[in-house]
Amino acid sequence: MSAKNVLIAQIVDNLRRVFQAIHIHSRRAKKQAGLTGPQLWAIRIVADSAPIKVSELSKKMYLHPATVVGILDRLEMNGLVRRTRSRADRRVVHVELTRAGLNLVEKSPKVVQGLLIPGLESLPLEKLSGVSESLEVLVGLVGAGELQPKLLLSSEVNLPRNTRNTGLRERKKQ
């Protein structure tokens, strides 16, 4: 096997491992907590930071605020979070867990996003740039540059509903 073939095999195997980890963590979250990975990730961040502004939660999750609001809608409907408007500024909404949400977090598993984001944040800029560039190459190879970025193992898209996807390069410029 040539050196090039060995590298290709390693890349494909590592992609398989990443997809397996995502699937395992998401399945465990659904089974143990009854929530999707993004929902469990959101309540874990709220548990660590409550009360937290919706805008701050959005930043910590690296998701568009409209996407986070959709996640919070479902969590609130299930009685796991409570949102309250600031009296000083009615545009500001704070989120905190209900007792049921706190109980759920205590017995719920970690989700892959909770491992991935801190891991990426800990990388030096040079290495992070390399990861980003490599992933852009992979996205291009499979012709996925125009796909909307769905949350991991979820149907939710990380874009506001009224925004048309303009591809990875256009989003990167913003």
C-alpha positions, 0 to 999 in steps of 0.5 A: 500500500502506498503512503498516499493510500495509507493516509486516505485509509486513515482519513476515512477511518477517522471520519468513521470514528467521528460519525460513530461517536456522534451516533453513540452520544446522541443515541445515549442522550435520547435513551437516557434523557429523552432529548436530542443532542442539541437539547441536552447540550443546551440544558447542560450549558444553562445548568453551568451558566444560569441565569444566562441570556439567550444571546449568550447561550447562542454564542456558547453553542455556536448557533444562530439565535433563531436556532437556539430559540427553537431548542428552548421552545421545545425545552420550555414545552417539556417543563425543563427551562424557564425564560424570563424577560429582563425588567431593565431591557425587555429585549433581553431574555434570561434562561434557567433550568426548572427543578425538572431540568436540574434533575434531568441534567444530573442524570444525563450523559454528556453529548458530543458537542459538549466535548467537541466545542471545548476541545476546539476552543483549546486548540491554538489558532494555527491548528484550528485554522488547519482543521477548518481548512481540511474540513472545507476540503472534505466538504468540497470533495463530497459536494456539500458546500451548498447544504444548510448546516443541520445540527448533529443528528437533528433536522434543525438547521443552524440558520435563521429561517428566512436566510438563504444558504450562500455556501461555506465561503460566504458565511465565513466572510460575515 
